[in-house]
């Protein structure tokens, strides 16, 4: 009875199944089949064919009719059926009466995609951004699954890289101007429409039709400098730009001139501590502005001209932000989005949020005076947000790392924390960056770095830390000599470089504070305003015990309103001393009442040091600024950090400005260096740099 229910086949009994299994791979007339109403199993697509199997029992099928063939895959007999014969094949094996097969949903979905694909023209279109090596990127849609294989044969001849792993009927290509003509000629011979590429102009990608409003008509409370109007006019003509003026040159003001010139809703993402500052700046330019500050404890209202939110709030409401309503996105302190893992994926929630929002909003402006805080790798996400780099090209970050980060493989994996081709990276970044140096636009605003060398007795606990650092290095040398994993060494104290460095710096800060307080008192007695900076809670608490009500304090845990009250007290001269946290008060705060700053602690990154210096050395300052660095004469850690900051700063200045080092602490303190410790310092510094970058 089973034979009567199959149009082109014959069911087999158990013995016949056993016999046929031995010859089925060499046969063109057999199929595997289940004799009940079951779904045809789908195993994917290969060479314009669907891969299917039938189940437990065999059935004879005229495979020649469908130009099908058998393959043995994962110890299963799989039938390859060309999609062009799929309709007839499905009809012949469909349920007839009690027996037959039902096509699975996956198979029907693949067949529907095939039908849509063959009905669409093959096209090549340009994409925004380049790959990690600077090659232009393109999307190639095709209507033949076999075309992908044909294209691969010409890799290196017409294009550099191809990514097809995430797509069924298209690929992403990257090529340069040298290979592009050959690629276009090849594709045209294959009937691919390349007119979108031939007719495009490279200069059109980032060009905006927006125009700057008449700044004089705004009745702004603060009169802008001519260079600020000039820069705003340049930026408004770009869809995406990096506003990277040095601190104190008026980046916020320039950004607001751009925002006011663009119709529609403007979204500002900034550190939580700067929300009120942005609101104040907007009202100085437009006193009637419609502004809302979105906080994480209240459902947002998106129907305002200006929407200000902190990074944490943006992360929380990311999925509900109506990007279609937003005409312009400003990202303040954009270097906070630098985190990227070794696969090129965003390494933090705020980086992922900003990249996602920027991809959906037409006009995007990144604002930071330190676009590259520590190394070339920090620029990758910035360039992705600007659509200067297309992250969808396979291994885009890896190729970026090879070219610009001196990427190399170590016993722990790939290291992307180096630098290479800095001049080329500077040219690449400059296409999207508008930057002014303070010395060029505010020539009378000088910054003097002055070392204050102390020889206070080092705490016994700190000396112990230095000894443990030396022992840790010795253990590492033994592990490296034996090619042993350095992280599996026997370490009775379970010490790490990062842990010892953090503890040592904290103890050293308390030791240096005595000198800082003495100097601050001298300035106070001379009726001079002064800012003291520390990175550690314990040091801040000791400052509060010392100065009490004589000083104002800006530190972590304060509300925006509390910070602003402290700033106002200092700027109005009500308090002559301001004690502040290096991180909590490092951005968006103006303390130009002071011409003197005393820094107790050296940070891991040059960007943080420059940011905090520029709280007093910025637009609005009327005198030269003295920045005093308190350094201990005998401290190995101080020497390590002075060298580390100087070397990192030198690379940053080459990439961003093609300029000489602007934060050369080694030169500042050269005569006070602990020369006896230099050999150990050079070895330990390299180890610390690697650990710091990977934290």
NUPADO-748779 format. One record per residue (C-alpha): residue in three letters; x, y, z. Coordinates in steps of 0.25 Angstrom, whole numbers, plus 2048, in hexadecimal, padded with zeros to 3 digits. Example, Ala and Ser with C-alpha at 12.3 -4.5 7.8 and 13.67 -1.06 7.14 Angstrom:
<recs>
ALA8317EE81F SER8377FC81D 
</recs>
This chain:
<recs>
UNK800800800 UNK80C809803 UNK8108097F4 UNK80280F7F0 UNK80481B7F8 UNK8128207F2 UNK8128267E4 UNK8208247E1 UNK82681A7EB UNK82580D7F2 UNK82680A801 UNK8307FF805 UNK82F7F5810 UNK83A7F381B UNK8437EA812 UNK8427F3806 UNK8467FF80F UNK8527F7814 UNK8567F3806 UNK854801800 UNK85C80880B UNK868802806 UNK8678087F8 UNK85F8147FA UNK86A81E7F9 UNK86D8197EB UNK85F8187E6 UNK8578237DF UNK84A81C7E1 UNK84881A7F0 UNK8438237FB UNK84182280A UNK83382280F UNK82982081A UNK81C819817 UNK814822820 UNK80F83181F UNK81C838823 UNK823845820 UNK82E845816 UNK83B84881E UNK84385481A UNK85285581B UNK855862815 UNK859868807 UNK8658657FF UNK8688697F0 UNK85986D7ED UNK8548607F3 UNK84C85D7FF UNK852851807 UNK84784880C UNK84583A812 UNK839832814 UNK83A829821 UNK83C81B824 UNK837813818 UNK83B813809 UNK8338167FD UNK8368167EE UNK8368247E8 UNK83A8287DA UNK8448327DE UNK8488357D0 UNK83B83B7CE UNK83F8467D8 UNK84E8477D4 UNK8508427E3 UNK85C83B7E8 UNK85F8337F5 UNK86A8377FF UNK86E83080C UNK86F83B817 UNK871838826 UNK86E829823 UNK86182D81D UNK85C82C80F UNK85883980A UNK85183D7FD UNK85584A7F6 UNK8498507EF UNK84B85C7E6 UNK8428677EA UNK83E8697DB UNK83785B7DC UNK83285C7EA UNK82485F7E6 UNK8228527DE UNK82A84A7E9 UNK82184E7F4 UNK81584B7EC UNK81A83D7E9 UNK81D8397F7 UNK8118407FE UNK807838806 UNK7FE8307FD UNK7F4829806 UNK7FA823812 UNK80882480E UNK81282F80A UNK81B83A80F UNK818849813 UNK822853810 UNK82885981D UNK826868820 UNK83586A81F UNK835864811 UNK82A86D80D UNK830879812 UNK83D87680B UNK8358747FE UNK82E881800 UNK83B888801 UNK8408827F5 UNK8348867ED UNK8368957F2 UNK8448947EF UNK8438907E0 UNK83989B7DE UNK8428A67E4 UNK84D8AC7DB UNK85B8AA7DF UNK8618B87E4 UNK86D8BE7EA UNK86C8CA7F3 UNK8768D27FB UNK8758D180A UNK8798DC815 UNK8878DA81B UNK8938D2817 UNK8988C581D UNK8A38C4827 UNK8AE8C681D UNK8A88D2816 UNK8A28CB80A UNK8948D0805 UNK8888C7808 UNK87D8C27FF UNK8718B9800 UNK86F8AF7F5 UNK8618A97F3 UNK86089E7E9 UNK8558947E4 UNK85D8877E3 UNK8628807EF UNK86E87B7E6 UNK8728897E4 UNK8798897F2 UNK88287E7EE UNK8868847E1 UNK8898917E8 UNK89288B7F2 UNK89B8867E6 UNK89F8957E4 UNK8A38997F2 UNK8AF8A17F2 UNK8AD8A47E3 UNK8A08AD7E4 UNK89F8AF7F3 UNK8A68AD800 UNK89C8A780A UNK88E8A1808 UNK88489E813 UNK879894810 UNK87788D81D UNK86B894822 UNK863896815 UNK85C88C80B UNK85C8947FE UNK8668A0800 UNK8748A2804 UNK87C8AE80A UNK8888B1802 UNK8948BB805 UNK89D8BF7FA UNK8A68CB7F6 UNK8A68D57EB UNK8B18CD7E3 UNK8A88C07E3 UNK89A8C67E2 UNK89A8C87D3 UNK89E8B97D1 UNK8928B67DB UNK8888BE7D3 UNK88C8B87C6 UNK88B8AA7CB UNK87D8AD7D1 UNK8788B47C5 UNK87C8A77BD UNK87389F7C7 UNK8678A87C5 UNK8698AF7D2 UNK8648BE7D3 UNK86F8C67D8 UNK8698D47D4 UNK8688D87E3 UNK8778D77E4 UNK87B8DD7D7 UNK8728E97D9 UNK8758EC7E8 UNK87F8F67EC UNK8888F37F8 UNK8879017FE UNK8779007FF UNK8778F580A UNK8798FF816 UNK87490C80F UNK868912816 UNK85E91C810 UNK85C92381D UNK86193181E UNK86593982A UNK85B943830 UNK85F952832 UNK86695283F UNK864961841 UNK85595F841 UNK85595584D UNK858960857 UNK86195685E UNK86595A86C UNK874957869 UNK87A95D85D UNK881952855 UNK88F95384F UNK890954840 UNK89794683F UNK88B940847 UNK88294583C UNK88B941831 UNK88C933837 UNK87D932839 UNK87B93582A UNK88592A826 UNK87E92082F UNK87092382B UNK87491F81D UNK878911822 UNK86E906826 UNK878900830 UNK883907836 UNK88D906842 UNK88D913849 UNK89B912850 UNK89F91F854 UNK8A9920860 UNK8A292286D UNK89E930870 UNK89C934861 UNK88D934861 UNK88992685B UNK87B927862 UNK87893585D UNK87C93084F UNK873924850 UNK86792C854 UNK869936848 UNK86892983F UNK85D923847 UNK854930846 UNK857930837 UNK850922835 UNK841921836 UNK83B91683E UNK83E90F84B UNK84C90F850 UNK85190485A UNK85D907863 UNK8648FB86A UNK86E900874 UNK8748FB882 UNK8698FD88D UNK871908894 UNK870911887 UNK861911885 UNK85F91E88C UNK86B924885 UNK865921878 UNK85892787B UNK85E934880 UNK867935873 UNK85A93386B UNK85393E872 UNK85E947870 UNK85D946861 UNK84E945861 UNK84794986D UNK839944868 UNK83F936864 UNK83592A867 UNK83E921870 UNK83C914878 UNK84690D880 UNK8428FE880 UNK8458F688D UNK8458E788F UNK83A8E889A UNK8308EE891 UNK82A8EA883 UNK82F8F3878 UNK8278FD871 UNK82D8FD863 UNK82590985E UNK82F914860 UNK83991C858 UNK845919860 UNK84690B868 UNK85290A872 UNK8558FD878 UNK8618F687F UNK8688EA87A UNK8618E0884 UNK8538E6880 UNK8568E4872 UNK85A8D5874 UNK84D8D387C UNK8448D9872 UNK84C8D5865 UNK8418CC85F UNK8368D6861 UNK83D8E385C UNK8358E784F UNK8418E9846 UNK8378ED83A UNK8348F9842 UNK8428FE845 UNK84990683A UNK856908841 UNK85E90084C UNK869907854 UNK8728FE85C UNK87A905867 UNK8878FF86C UNK8868F5861 UNK8938EE865 UNK88B8E786F UNK8868DF864 UNK8948D9861 UNK8928CB867 UNK8948C085C UNK8978B285E UNK8A18AA855 UNK8968A684B UNK8928B4849 UNK8858B4851 UNK8828BF85A UNK8888BD868 UNK87E8C4870 UNK86F8C7871 UNK8718D686E UNK87A8D3862 UNK86F8C985D UNK8648D385F UNK86B8DF858 UNK86F8D784C UNK8618D284B UNK85B8DF84C UNK8658E6843 UNK8628DC838 UNK8538E0837 UNK8558EF838 UNK8598F782C UNK861902833 UNK86B8FE83E UNK875906845 UNK87F90184E UNK88690A858 UNK893908860 UNK8A090F862 UNK8A7902864 UNK8A28F9858 UNK8AD8EF85B UNK8AF8ED86A UNK8BA8E386A UNK8BD8DB85D UNK8B98DA84E UNK8AF8D0851 UNK8A68DA859 UNK8A38E184B UNK89C8D4845 UNK88E8D784B UNK88F8E5848 UNK8918E283A UNK8868D883A UNK87C8E283F UNK8818EC835 UNK87E8E282A UNK88D8E3826 UNK88F8D4829 UNK8858CA825 UNK8858C0830 UNK87C8B6829 UNK8888B2820 UNK88D8A5825 UNK8998A782E UNK8998B682C UNK89F8B883A UNK8AA8AE838 UNK8AF8B582C UNK8AE8C2833 UNK8B68BD83E UNK8C08B7834 UNK8C28C482D UNK8C18CE838 UNK8C38C7845 UNK8CF8BF842 UNK8C78B3846 UNK8CF8A6849 UNK8CC89984F UNK8D189685D UNK8D088A866 UNK8C389086B UNK8BD89385E UNK8BD89F855 UNK8C28AC85A UNK8BC8B8854 UNK8C18C385D UNK8CD8C8855 UNK8CE8D284A UNK8D38D283C UNK8D18DB82F UNK8CD8E7838 UNK8CF8F182C UNK8C58E9824 UNK8BB8E882F UNK8BC8F7832 UNK8B88FA823 UNK8AD8F0824 UNK8A78F6831 UNK8A990482B UNK89E902821 UNK89490282C UNK89B90A837 UNK89A919839 UNK8A491D844 UNK8AA929849 UNK8B692A853 UNK8B593485E UNK8C393A85B UNK8BD93E84D UNK8B0944851 UNK8B394985F UNK8C294C85E UNK8C295486B UNK8BE948873 UNK8CA941878 UNK8CC935880 UNK8D8932888 UNK8DB92588E UNK8E392589B UNK8E99198A2 UNK8E891A8B2 UNK8F290F8B7 UNK8EF90A8C5 UNK8F89018CD UNK8EE8FE8D8 UNK8F18F18DE UNK8EA8E68D6 UNK8E08DD8DE UNK8E58CF8E2 UNK8D98C98DB UNK8DD8D18CE UNK8EB8CB8CF UNK8E68BD8D1 UNK8DD8BF8C4 UNK8EA8C38BC UNK8F18B78C1 UNK8E58AE8BD UNK8E58B48AF UNK8F48B08AE UNK8F18A28B2 UNK8E58A18A9 UNK8EE8A589D UNK8F889A8A1 UNK8EE8908A1 UNK8E9894894 UNK8F789388E UNK8F8885893 UNK8EA88188D UNK8EE888880 UNK8FB88087F UNK8F4873881 UNK8E9877877 UNK8DF876882 UNK8D287D883 UNK8D588988B UNK8C7889891 UNK8C987B897 UNK8D587F89F UNK8D687B8AE UNK8D48898B5 UNK8D28888C4 UNK8CC8968C5 UNK8C48948B8 UNK8CA8A18B4 UNK8C78A88A6 UNK8CD8B48A0 UNK8C08BB8A0 UNK8BD8B88AE UNK8CB8BC8B3 UNK8CB8C98AB UNK8BE8CD8B0 UNK8C18CB8BE UNK8CF8D18BD UNK8C98DE8B6 UNK8BF8DF8C1 UNK8CA8DE8CC UNK8D38E88C4 UNK8C78F28C3 UNK8C68F38D2 UNK8D58F58D3 UNK8D59008C9 UNK8C99078CE UNK8D190E8D9 UNK8D99168CF UNK8CD9198C7 UNK8C691F8D3 UNK8D29278D7 UNK8D292D8C9 UNK8C39308C9 UNK8C49378D6 UNK8CF9408D1 UNK8C79448C5 UNK8BA9468CD UNK8C294F8D7 UNK8C69578CA UNK8B79598C7 UNK8B89508BB UNK8AE9468B7 UNK8B39378B5 UNK8AE92A8B1 UNK8B391D8B7 UNK8B19108AF UNK8B19028B4 UNK8AC8F48AF UNK8AA8ED8BD UNK89F8EE8C6 UNK8A88ED8D3 UNK8B08F98CE UNK8A39018CB UNK89F8FE8D9 UNK8AC9038DF UNK8AA9108D7 UNK89D9128DD UNK8A29108EB UNK8AD91A8E8 UNK8A59258E1 UNK8979238E7 UNK88E92F8E3 UNK89A9378DC UNK89892E8D0 UNK88E9298C6 UNK88E91B8C2 UNK88A9148B5 UNK88B9058B6 UNK8838F88B2 UNK8758F68B8 UNK8719048B7 UNK8659088AF UNK8669128A3 UNK86091D8AC UNK86A91B8B7 UNK87591B8AD UNK8709288A7 UNK86F92F8B4 UNK87D92B8B8 UNK8829318AA UNK87A93E8AC UNK8809408BA UNK88E93F8B4 UNK88B9478A8 UNK8859528B0 UNK8919528B9 UNK88994E8C5 UNK8939428C7 UNK8A29438C3 UNK8A59358C4 UNK89E92A8BB UNK8A191B8BE UNK89C9128B3 UNK89D9048AE UNK8A59028A1 UNK89A8F989B UNK88D8FF8A1 UNK89190D89D UNK89A90A891 UNK89090F886 UNK88691A884 UNK88A922890 UNK89093188F UNK89893689B UNK89F941894 UNK89F94A8A1 UNK8AC9428A4 UNK8B994489D UNK8C09398A6 UNK8BD92A8A6 UNK8C491F8AF UNK8C39118AA UNK8C69068B4 UNK8C48FA8AC UNK8C98F589E UNK8BE8EE896 UNK8BF8E288D UNK8BB8EA880 UNK8C18F787B UNK8B28FB877 UNK8AE8FC885 UNK8BA904889 UNK8B790E87E UNK8A890F881 UNK8AB91288F UNK8B591D88C UNK8AC924883 UNK8A192688E UNK8A9933890 UNK8B0935883 UNK8A593887A UNK89D943873 UNK89A94D87D UNK8A794C884 UNK8AF95A885 UNK8BC95588A UNK8C794B888 UNK8C493E88F UNK8CE937898 UNK8CC928899 UNK8D49228A5 UNK8D69138A5 UNK8DA90D8B2 UNK8E49028B0 UNK8EC8FA8BA UNK8FB8FA8B8 UNK8FD8EB8BC UNK8F08E58B6 UNK8F18DA8AB UNK8E28DB8A8 UNK8E38EA8A6 UNK8EF8E889C UNK8E78DD895 UNK8DB8E5893 UNK8E38F288F UNK8E98EA884 UNK8DC8E2880 UNK8D48EF87F UNK8DF8F6877 UNK8E18EB86C UNK8D28E986B UNK8D08F8869 UNK8DA8F885E UNK8D38EE856 UNK8C68F5858 UNK8CB902853 UNK8D18FC847 UNK8C48F5843 UNK8BA901846 UNK8C290D844 UNK8CF90983D UNK8D6911848 UNK8E1910852 UNK8DD90A860 UNK8D4914868 UNK8D590D875 UNK8E4909877 UNK8E5906885 UNK8F3900884 UNK8F890D87F UNK8F191488A UNK8F890C895 UNK90490788E UNK90E90C898 UNK9069058A3 UNK9058F889D UNK90A8EC8A5 UNK9148E789B UNK9188DB8A4 UNK90A8D58A2 UNK90A8D7892 UNK90D8C988E UNK9028C3897 UNK8F88CE893 UNK8FA8CB884 UNK8F68BD886 UNK8EB8BF890 UNK8E58CA888 UNK8E38C187C UNK8DC8B7885 UNK8D38C188B UNK8CF8C787E UNK8CA8B9879 UNK8C28B6885 UNK8BC8C4886 UNK8B88C4877 UNK8B18B6879 UNK8A98BA886 
</recs>
